[in-house]
Amino acid sequence: MAIVEATIVPIGTSTTSVSKYVADCHKVLQDVKDIKYMLTPMGTIFEGELDAILEVIRKMHEIPFKEGAMRVSTMIKIDDRRDKKGTMEQKLNSVKEKLDM
């Protein structure tokens, strides 16, 4: 199980606002099964099998092009832990426990 963060940024658009592009990218996720995701102010965090997540990110990467962007920059950060199952919630709880010391 992997936890992946992706930020997809259209470049060369007619406006500095990207919320429409973000919303259109997230429409790809409506039919996705077996991947948990969370929209954040700076990107999207995914939890699931790495191959499935990368396939979804690839589809999302194409959306701004379909919407007229001439260039797209996609940043991907992968946490692929193999010694035990990690989840978004588990990672947050681990830090919260240490804050309550």
Secondary structure, 3 states (H helix, E strand, C coil): CEEEEEEEEEECCCCCCCHHHHHHHHHHHHHCCCCEEEEECCEEEEEECHHHHHHHHHHHHHHHHHCCCCEEEEEEEEEECCCCCCCHHHHHHHHHHHHCC
